[in-house]
Amino acid sequence: MTYTSILYLLLFLPAVLLIYQIFPDKHRPKVLLLASYIFFISISGKLLVYLLLSTMSMHYIGLWLSVTRKDLLVKEQTAEDRKALKAVYAKKSRGILFFGIAMQLGMLLVLKYSGFFTGSLNGLLTLFSSPVLLPVFRFALPIGISFYTLQAISYLMDIYYQKIEADENLGRLALYMAFFPGLMEGPICRYSQTAEALYAGKPLMYKNVTFGMQRILWGLFKKLIIADRLNMLVVTVFDKPGPNHYSGITVIAAAVLYTFQLYADFSGCIDITIGTGEMFGITLPENFRQPFFSKTASEFWRRWHITLGAWLKDYIFYPISLTKFVKNLGKSSKAKFGRHLGQIIPSSIALLGVWFCNGLWHGTGWNYLFFGMYYFTLILLGNLCEPMILKITEILKINRNAWYYRTLQTIKILPIIFTGELFFRANGLGVGFKMFGSIFTGFQLSTLTDGSLLKLGLSLKDFAVVTLGLIAVLIVGILHEKGIAIRERIAGWHIAARWGFLYAAIVIVIIFGAYGAGYIPAKLIYAGF
């Protein structure tokens, strides 16, 4: 059962909504928790034990952190004791936090990464002609482990930094970890954002349900009409015959269309997730904000997978930046190299940690680590060059806020995005470099006119449908960028126009969605991460 399946849309979700509404307020959180576990079991079966273990350990370690702090505060008698007691608390709580994080990461590392690490180590041993190789184990992964592990770690760290209090209600924490709309692809929520609302048991409201339906329908439009249709060409180019069979034009087309597929698939799933939460009166954090309107690589990642970027900033970048070593490096760098480099040198260490974790989080392959280092390099270069660019634009009297300058910046960043996604999707880092190289060594303009692109799984009709779908996404993106609340505008229409629009949208998705004979069933892409 997935968010785009008939079973989910026409049976599971309506049944949960109905049962949720029938039950009194105090029992509604139990309905959501039970529905979430049923949803999890429908995909991962007995692997639910990992989610339960993660939830239980997070709960008790959070309480341990809280009790440790309270015990020390009780012991505090005089002002002279304050500094010593704080040091004792810091040391003890830091050990508890590291233990809690080790438990959460330990499950993730063993289940998801042990095969990658041992396989890579065996490759190194083989290189040195070692007669001994390590056994490589492959484990079944529970759905959403990369997402709910980060939620558990954020909960523990927020308690440690005293941003929140430890929750004694295990049921509320269990629902925070398992809420079924966000299990497969996020967004990555913080306890302070959703836990209380999830457990409030609010009754269903007409506006919430209708707005949620609209958001779900928009997600299905992007997923079924654009992403799943493009999957035919993407699979053909990246997976089937191999990159050496194609010209540079074909590889460029595949990289561009895969980027659009990934966006339509992931953001479409997030639309369904947020729309489902909205039906229950729960506001889940947005994960996308028109990323293709970005002007720099760093801005792109402030608009794409927003909750992952925010998590990495708060729990990787800032903790590394505040370490004694990085602080001392910053002071010495400013003294030797001036203010600009003095800020960039220490921050680059934290930035390296962020992008290493970003690449590793996405998958078990060297291409994912390369993807992280690719953006680390781009953002670092952008930071280094910013004073020079600012000076040049001042000399040339270029208004950096002018529409033409911003448009050129957006056009400039698009090839950078497409190149990154080429390596991200390639079946291995070596294949990625071969495909990238073919852009320059096998570039043939005749590919555009000889019909080659129509032999990769998509007909002219398919290309037309995708183009119209992307135009619709572009128009909606422009309206959102201008701050226009589309659903509020639709809500102001006459009831006949509103429901006529809704039914027309449903018909469009049914007619033009890519499913059935002739199409490759497309799994939710980020559910694999």
Summary of the structure (lengths in Angstrom):
residues: 529
radius of gyration: 25.2
end to end distance: 17.4
largest distance: 85.1
contacts: 1668
relative contact order: 0.10
helix: 77%
strand: 0%
